Amino acid sequence: MSGGLDGTGTERAARRDGAVRAAVEQGLLGPDVPIVGLLDVAGIRESAASLRAAFDAVTAPGTPVLHAFAVKATPLVPVVRLLHEEGIGVEVASPGELALARAAGVPAERTVLDSPAKTPAELREALELGIAVNADNPQELERLDALVKALPDTASPLGIRVNPQVGGGSIEALSTATATSKFGVALRDEGAREWVVRAYLDRPWLTRLHTHTGSQGIPLTLMAEGVAASYALAEEINERAGRQQVDTLDIGGGLPVNFASDEESPTYAEYARALREAVPGLFDGRYGLVTEFGRSLLAKHGTVVARVEYAKSAGGRPVAVTHAGVQVATRTVYAPGAWPLRIAAYDGKGLPKEGPDVVQDVAGPACFAGDLLAVGRAMPLLEQGDYAAALDTGAYYFAHHYAYNSLARPGVYGFVSDGGGGVSFATVREEQRVEEIVAEAGGGHADALTAAVRRGGAGRS
């Protein structure tokens, strides 16, 4: 997959345009349903195929490779099922994510559990199921010691996560290999490397080694440097053990996504080549590999489309007030410099809007002034009844609802184009009903506090 606009980029844009038009025509979007999330099924399948092909091209034949989707990126069961059928496993970081993966039918042997705060119950469940676990710290390793004794027949591959401390990228919050990152054993801290080596030598059942440098904002060279540090540690452990004790390297994921255009860059092929150049021994067949990509598999294939409820002007600048804001684009609203989104304009029929560019704001429905998807954006003028589409939102957007103002979660639909202009939709997640909002807000316990006050009233002065 080239990732350029001469191929998949323009094809993806065309599929998106067709889906927006069809959503309006078929009633998925309109005055009574003013916001939806759309997922491009063909695009998701293309990304999965691209990932597999990129690593197949550089890996020795017969090398076991598990590409595990980071469920946190888009925690929707039908998405996880689709990726599973495309040969992608799962990386989970909570009991909820594990439950989603199991509901999607992903088997234990294709599941990896990573989390900095696993409870004893979570660890026991993982070992009983045979799920791979990466211990985050010495205290967690002590818990695994006890569980391995209690469950000697567990099929779970076990390892330790290390922080290579190679530095951060342009987004500090997503840089997981800084000097003070909360993740893993800080490898360059005094005595830490020797502790890790000794932990393996004392525990023959530790056979994996995990690292993760970060995601958005991390350059490929830094990602490769982090993997190289993990590889060198594995080589040291195996040399001192006198055998290949570490047989699998979990190199994390986090391939950055280009949010500035329809071009896919960097590509999985570029990353795989960068790894081969920096760590050639990684692909010679001696080590199995696990990857944990999330955002890069889904971001380009999702679109949030919202109706323009009102078009107004403030200070001489047009403002389109839409139904997409902080509840679906939390990162963009609170950190617009780090997470800018492209906005595409569509008319009331769902067709790409034409006309001269006009500098305008695109606002959301929440009751605070900063609820803005875009500020001072030049694009065809959005008018009442038009639609604003937030592009590249297939990961960490409409699946991560932020219930500001008790705004409802939007419905999410996957779409498939038939090549002749027709589009069919499949429900991924239904729109949240007002009754569900009330229930989640304690509607079934409306009298709980007033009853408590009445019970304790005799003691009040």
Phi and psi in degrees as a GROMACS rama.xvg file:
@    title "Ramachandran Plot"
@    xaxis  label "Phi"
@    yaxis  label "Psi"
@TYPE xy
-72.5256  -33.821  SER-2
78.4118  -1.69256  GLY-3
-90.1721  173.802  GLY-4
-79.1561  -7.55635  LEU-5
-78.637  -9.27976  ASP-6
-134.439  -99.9302  GLY-7
-64.9887  -29.2858  THR-8
-63.4996  -48.9705  GLY-9
-69.444  -35.8912  THR-10
-64.1435  -41.3576  GLU-11
-64.7162  -42.5258  ARG-12
-62.4008  -39.6169  ALA-13
-66.3652  -40.2988  ALA-14
-64.0232  -39.8958  ARG-15
-63.0101  -46.578  ARG-16
-59.312  -42.8174  ASP-17
-64.136  -36.1432  GLY-18
-70.0664  -39.7259  ALA-19
-63.5009  -45.6597  VAL-20
-59.7183  -44.9957  ARG-21
-67.8347  -34.8648  ALA-22
-62.5975  -38.699  ALA-23
-69.4031  -45.6308  VAL-24
-63.4845  -34.8652  GLU-25
-93.4076  4.05812  GLN-26
82.7166  9.7078  GLY-27
-73.4684  -21.8601  LEU-28
-127.624  140.821  LEU-29
167.988  -172.228  GLY-30
-56.4453  -34.4943  PRO-31
-93.5649  -11.7013  ASP-32
-131.865  82.1039  VAL-33
-85.784  1.53603  PRO-34
-152.99  137.15  ILE-35
-144.614  160.29  VAL-36
-108.284  134.441  GLY-37
-118.355  135.255  LEU-38
-121.225  128.581  LEU-39
-86.3611  103.357  ASP-40
-62.5287  -43.1392  VAL-41
-61.9345  -40.6147  ALA-42
-64.0597  -40.684  GLY-43
-62.717  -42.7885  ILE-44
-64.5948  -37.7936  ARG-45
-63.1623  -41.624  GLU-46
-64.5383  -42.0096  SER-47
-62.0445  -43.1313  ALA-48
-65.5473  -38.6801  ALA-49
-63.761  -42.017  SER-50
-62.2006  -48.4869  LEU-51
-61.2197  -44.6829  ARG-52
-64.8513  -38.3347  ALA-53
-62.1109  -42.7609  ALA-54
-80.722  -31.5247  PHE-55
-59.8763  -34.2239  ASP-56
-69.5906  -21.567  ALA-57
-116.429  -5.73012  VAL-58
-100.85  140.486  THR-59
-59.1963  140.86  ALA-60
-55.4624  139.87  PRO-61
86.8342  -4.56296  GLY-62
-70.4616  127.095  THR-63
-71.3771  124.029  PRO-64
-129.943  124.672  VAL-65
-114.158  114.378  LEU-66
-91.2215  111.278  HIS-67
-107.198  117.356  ALA-68
-69.4888  128.619  PHE-69
-73.9299  101.549  ALA-70
-58.2167  -29.4176  VAL-71
-57.3704  -24.4414  LYS-72
-65.9665  -42.3962  ALA-73
-149.259  82.05  THR-74
-77.8652  71.1214  PRO-75
-127.486  125.12  LEU-76
-55.997  -46.135  VAL-77
-62.1131  -31.0203  PRO-78
-67.4266  -45.0669  VAL-79
-62.9764  -39.1759  VAL-80
-64.5656  -43.6591  ARG-81
-60.1855  -45.9032  LEU-82
-65.6249  -37.0243  LEU-83
-59.0379  -44.5708  HIS-84
-69.181  -17.2766  GLU-85
-94.2849  12.3462  GLU-86
89.2061  16.8836  GLY-87
-109.659  130.902  ILE-88
-86.2445  -155.286  GLY-89
-136.98  147.151  VAL-90
-116.271  123.892  GLU-91
-120.178  153.813  VAL-92
-136.459  24.2408  ALA-93
-169.866  162.577  SER-94
-59.6679  -35.5642  PRO-95
-63.6865  -45.3276  GLY-96
-65.4734  -37.4338  GLU-97
-63.4446  -40.6566  LEU-98
-63.4378  -38.8608  ALA-99
-63.3111  -43.6436  LEU-100
-63.6658  -40.9637  ALA-101
-68.5561  -37.2112  ARG-102
-63.18  -29.6316  ALA-103
-81.6338  -6.39168  ALA-104
87.4457  17.015  GLY-105
-77.5486  124.836  VAL-106
-72.1581  159.396  PRO-107
-58.7574  -38.1449  ALA-108
-70.0783  -7.88509  GLU-109
-114.545  25.6003  ARG-110
-124.506  136.907  THR-111
-123.583  132.196  VAL-112
-104.198  116.296  LEU-113
-126.199  133.113  ASP-114
-171.436  142.476  SER-115
-81.7353  -1.70957  PRO-116
-142.556  57.9459  ALA-117
-79.5485  132.651  LYS-118
-81.8774  163.179  THR-119
-55.779  -38.1777  PRO-120
-65.5421  -39.8094  ALA-121
-63.3296  -44.3917  GLU-122
-64.2888  -42.2471  LEU-123
-62.5299  -45.0003  ARG-124
-59.6871  -42.7993  GLU-125
-61.6596  -45.1103  ALA-126
-70.3555  -32.5453  LEU-127
-68.0893  -33.4746  GLU-128
-83.8804  -20.3276  LEU-129
89.1118  26.7454  GLY-130
-86.0232  140.074  ILE-131
-65.808  139.804  ALA-132
-131.743  134.09  VAL-133
-109.101  114.161  ASN-134
-69.9482  135.423  ALA-135
-88.1097  -22.6583  ASP-136
-161.642  169.651  ASN-137
-59.892  -36.5765  PRO-138
-65.9961  -38.1243  GLN-139
-67.8607  -36.5799  GLU-140
-62.2898  -36.5059  LEU-141
-62.0707  -38.6654  GLU-142
-64.2139  -39.5377  ARG-143
-65.9632  -36.4433  LEU-144
-52.6986  -48.9875  ASP-145
-66.7794  -40.1981  ALA-146
-69.9483  -37.2505  LEU-147
-64.0876  -37.0692  VAL-148
-66.2981  -38.667  LYS-149
-76.8737  -27.3589  ALA-150
-126.287  67.3141  LEU-151
-64.8863  -19.2162  PRO-152
-97.1051  12.4173  ASP-153
-59.1635  143.32  THR-154
-95.8491  6.67046  ALA-155
-71.0008  123.562  SER-156
-70.8765  134.276  PRO-157
-124.416  144.385  LEU-158
-154.349  -174.141  GLY-159
-123.313  140.165  ILE-160
-90.9916  131.148  ARG-161
-117.681  148.923  VAL-162
-103.248  110.481  ASN-163
-71.9652  -9.55958  PRO-164
53.314  46.3442  GLN-165
-89.4332  -6.93252  VAL-166
119.168  177.294  GLY-167
-114.8  172.119  GLY-168
-105.228  -152.7  GLY-169
-79.8564  -15.2215  SER-170
-118.201  103.804  ILE-171
-57.7849  -40.0287  GLU-172
-65.1661  -18.4462  ALA-173
-110.606  12.1603  LEU-174
-98.0021  109.547  SER-175
-102.226  7.61414  THR-176
-124.738  32.8316  ALA-177
-80.9576  172.928  THR-178
-61.7163  -31.0835  ALA-179
-117.773  23.1748  THR-180
-58.1602  145.155  SER-181
-75.6345  -9.71692  LYS-182
-94.3717  136.563  PHE-183
70.7961  -177.432  GLY-184
-87.6267  122.323  VAL-185
-70.0267  104.101  ALA-186
-67.5235  -28.1776  LEU-187
-94.2887  -2.06228  ARG-188
-66.3384  152.475  ASP-189
-57.6543  125.228  GLU-190
81.1254  -8.35867  GLY-191
-68.8868  -42.3882  ALA-192
-62.7986  -44.5961  ARG-193
-64.7737  -37.1737  GLU-194
-60.8339  -43.0819  TRP-195
-63.1456  -46.9005  VAL-196
-59.7385  -45.7808  VAL-197
-64.285  -35.9657  ARG-198
-59.1757  -39.6694  ALA-199
-71.4328  -44.2645  TYR-200
-62.1202  -30.7521  LEU-201
-84.2497  -9.60451  ASP-202
-135.18  90.001  ARG-203
-58.6314  -19.0748  PRO-204
-81.2461  -5.32073  TRP-205
-82.4201  110.68  LEU-206
-124.639  -1.47655  THR-207
-122.543  157.102  ARG-208
-136.558  131.256  LEU-209
-122.752  140.769  HIS-210
-147.693  160.357  THR-211
-158.266  119.184  HIS-212
-86.7475  -23.6697  THR-213
142.112  -173.741  GLY-214
-129.468  -112.467  SER-215
-56.958  134.372  GLN-216
89.0487  -0.327325  GLY-217
-98.0954  121.617  ILE-218
-70.6194  154.478  PRO-219
-59.4392  -35.4232  LEU-220
-62.638  -38.88  THR-221
-70.9019  -38.6489  LEU-222
-60.8598  -43.9622  MET-223
-65.287  -35.5116  ALA-224
-63.4756  -40.3239  GLU-225
-64.4353  -42.1665  GLY-226
-65.0026  -38.95  VAL-227
-61.3905  -38.8154  ALA-228
-64.6357  -40.6402  ALA-229
-66.6156  -41.5412  SER-230
-61.2088  -44.5332  TYR-231
-62.4327  -37.3344  ALA-232
-66.4646  -41.8387  LEU-233
-61.064  -41.644  ALA-234
-62.065  -40.7307  GLU-235
-65.2235  -44.4304  GLU-236
-59.7245  -47.0984  ILE-237
-65.9864  -36.8862  ASN-238
-65.6228  -43.6389  GLU-239
-73.3205  -26.8146  ARG-240
-77.8634  -18.6092  ALA-241
75.1491  15.9459  GLY-242
-163.052  170.41  ARG-243
-87.0708  83.9388  GLN-244
-74.1471  -48.8603  GLN-245
-79.896  112.252  VAL-246
-110.149  -7.79992  ASP-247
-140.14  133.808  THR-248
-110.659  120.184  LEU-249
-93.7699  108.226  ASP-250
-97.7951  14.432  ILE-251
67.3995  -159.388  GLY-252
-147.626  -125.983  GLY-253
81.5667  27.5302  GLY-254
-59.351  126.839  LEU-255
-62.2037  156.705  PRO-256
-117.403  138.498  VAL-257
-83.2663  112.409  ASN-258
-96.644  5.93216  PHE-259
-92.7265  -17.5036  ALA-260
-158.414  -178.465  SER-261
-79.8556  -3.96104  ASP-262
-70.5094  137.338  GLU-263
-91.1269  108.116  GLU-264
-153.295  137.439  SER-265
-72.6153  164.784  PRO-266
-97.8776  163.949  THR-267
-61.3821  -37.2961  TYR-268
-63.0646  -39.989  ALA-269
-64.8265  -40.7718  GLU-270
-66.9463  -44.2274  TYR-271
-61.1085  -40.2898  ALA-272
-66.1471  -39.1716  ARG-273
-62.9545  -39.1574  ALA-274
-66.3138  -41.8903  LEU-275
-63.2849  -37.2366  ARG-276
-70.3944  -39.2636  GLU-277
-82.2932  -33.6111  ALA-278
-137.181  70.3034  VAL-279
-58.9556  -32.7274  PRO-280
-67.4515  -14.5673  GLY-281
-62.7693  -27.4714  LEU-282
-112.365  13.1349  PHE-283
-86.3512  4.92959  ASP-284
98.1556  -8.29214  GLY-285
-76.0498  -24.5826  ARG-286
-120.635  134.615  TYR-287
-72.3179  158.043  GLY-288
-126.243  144.748  LEU-289
-128.811  132.809  VAL-290
-116.447  160.758  THR-291
-137.914  58.958  GLU-292
-79.4723  146.356  PHE-293
-134.785  -76.2459  GLY-294
-53.2722  -43.0993  ARG-295
-66.8534  -22.7989  SER-296
-78.9326  -26.1871  LEU-297
-120.462  -28.1008  LEU-298
-54.0373  -49.4733  ALA-299
-68.1037  -11.6498  LYS-300
-108.38  14.3048  HIS-301
-125.676  146.202  GLY-302
-140.692  130.291  THR-303
-96.9472  122.953  VAL-304
-116.381  127.479  VAL-305
-131.983  141.216  ALA-306
-74.792  141.841  ARG-307
-81.6826  108.523  VAL-308
-76.7351  -40.2957  GLU-309
-142.614  147.524  TYR-310
-121.112  123.109  ALA-311
-137.161  -172.525  LYS-312
-140.034  141.41  SER-313
-142.429  123.474  ALA-314
62.8158  25.9557  GLY-315
84.7949  0.929051  GLY-316
-110.64  132.11  ARG-317
-63.9941  143.791  PRO-318
-131.633  121.041  VAL-319
-95.7971  116.454  ALA-320
-93.71  113.757  VAL-321
-115.506  -177.738  THR-322
-100.706  12.1209  HIS-323
-117.48  119.201  ALA-324
-152.539  -134.574  GLY-325
-62.1957  -24.1783  VAL-326
-69.5328  -25.4743  GLN-327
-114.402  -21.7561  VAL-328
-124.789  55.4132  ALA-329
-59.7254  -45.8805  THR-330
-63.2412  -42.0995  ARG-331
-65.3969  -41.6598  THR-332
-67.8493  -42.351  VAL-333
-87.3289  -22.9271  TYR-334
-137.986  64.6605  ALA-335
-61.9703  -29.4503  PRO-336
-66.6489  -34.4131  GLY-337
-87.5545  -25.5799  ALA-338
-130.213  56.2208  TRP-339
-70.0177  143.363  PRO-340
-117.068  144.194  LEU-341
-76.049  141.119  ARG-342
-119.127  127.259  ILE-343
-106.634  139.625  ALA-344
-99.7554  131.981  ALA-345
-127.287  148.476  TYR-346
-82.741  -175.678  ASP-347
-64.177  -16.6873  GLY-348
-95.0845  1.34644  LYS-349
83.7366  17.0101  GLY-350
-96.6325  146.133  LEU-351
-53.2688  130.898  PRO-352
-83.1584  137.936  LYS-353
-110.215  165.445  GLU-354
131.317  169.154  GLY-355
-66.7301  151.497  PRO-356
-69.3465  137.047  ASP-357
-127.921  130.65  VAL-358
-72.1369  124.411  VAL-359
-154.545  165.598  GLN-360
-104.33  147.444  ASP-361
-117.462  113.525  VAL-362
-108.555  157.794  ALA-363
-100.734  -175.971  GLY-364
-91.3891  -4.99135  PRO-365
-76.2823  153.221  ALA-366
-87.9086  60.449  CYS-367
-153.139  149.808  PHE-368
-63.514  -26.5991  ALA-369
-83.1911  4.04846  GLY-370
-77.5249  81.0313  ASP-371
-132.436  128.927  LEU-372
-79.7139  -32.4464  LEU-373
-152.834  143.652  ALA-374
-124.439  128.608  VAL-375
58.7774  40.1035  GLY-376
-90.2579  131.305  ARG-377
-88.8494  117.175  ALA-378
-165.071  165.918  MET-379
-53.02  140.34  PRO-380
-61.5849  125.068  LEU-381
-83.5792  129.896  LEU-382
-121.559  165.855  GLU-383
-55.028  131.724  GLN-384
91.0865  -9.96591  GLY-385
-75.8196  -178.013  ASP-386
-130.415  136.6  TYR-387
-107.469  128.065  ALA-388
-112.595  121.813  ALA-389
-88.6655  115.967  ALA-390
-88.42  163.289  LEU-391
60.8595  36.0459  ASP-392
-109.685  24.6696  THR-393
-75.581  -11.0653  GLY-394
-130.997  136.289  ALA-395
63.0023  22.6791  TYR-396
-122.622  -99.3698  TYR-397
-66.1861  -11.8983  PHE-398
-89.5572  -3.30303  ALA-399
-120.088  71.2154  HIS-400
-68.5998  138.681  HIS-401
-116.257  113.425  TYR-402
-83.8222  44.77  ALA-403
-62.0552  136.865  TYR-404
58.0617  18.7715  ASN-405
54.5915  35.9755  SER-406
-69.9747  141.233  LEU-407
-75.8101  148.379  ALA-408
-67.4253  133.961  ARG-409
-75.5637  157.027  PRO-410
-69.4884  149.471  GLY-411
-123.938  132.923  VAL-412
-131.7  133.251  TYR-413
-85.9974  146.77  GLY-414
-130.332  148.979  PHE-415
-131.367  129.096  VAL-416
-93.7202  141.283  SER-417
-91.5314  1.37462  ASP-418
87.6519  -15.0171  GLY-419
-111.189  16.1809  GLY-420
101.007  -11.2549  GLY-421
-85.9473  147.321  GLY-422
-134.217  132.39  VAL-423
-115.372  149.33  SER-424
-119.317  149.311  PHE-425
-129.234  134.761  ALA-426
-72.3838  121.64  THR-427
-94.3489  -44.2094  VAL-428
-149.62  130.174  ARG-429
-73.8623  153.362  GLU-430
-61.2108  139.275  GLU-431
-70.2145  133.758  GLN-432
-87.9437  153.634  ARG-433
-58.5408  -36.4665  VAL-434
-62.0142  -34.5413  GLU-435
-70.1728  -36.654  GLU-436
-61.1055  -45.3788  ILE-437
-62.0278  -43.1828  VAL-438
-62.6256  -43.3473  ALA-439
-66.5073  -24.6405  GLU-440
-91.1011  18.5165  ALA-441
84.8401  22.6595  GLY-442
-57.6281  -28.3178  GLY-443
-79.8091  -2.1291  GLY-444
-128.645  37.6064  HIS-445
-57.4953  -33.3722  ALA-446
-93.9088  5.2026  ASP-447
-59.2907  -46.9109  ALA-448
-77.9036  -40.4135  LEU-449
-65.6399  -35.2188  THR-450
-65.4271  -38.898  ALA-451
-64.0798  -39.0753  ALA-452
-63.8488  -42.1609  VAL-453
-64.6646  -39.134  ARG-454
-65.944  -34.1467  ARG-455
-97.9147  6.93195  GLY-456
-61.8738  -30.7458  GLY-457
-64.519  -22.8401  ALA-458
-91.1707  -1.6226  GLY-459
-81.7759  147.25  ARG-460
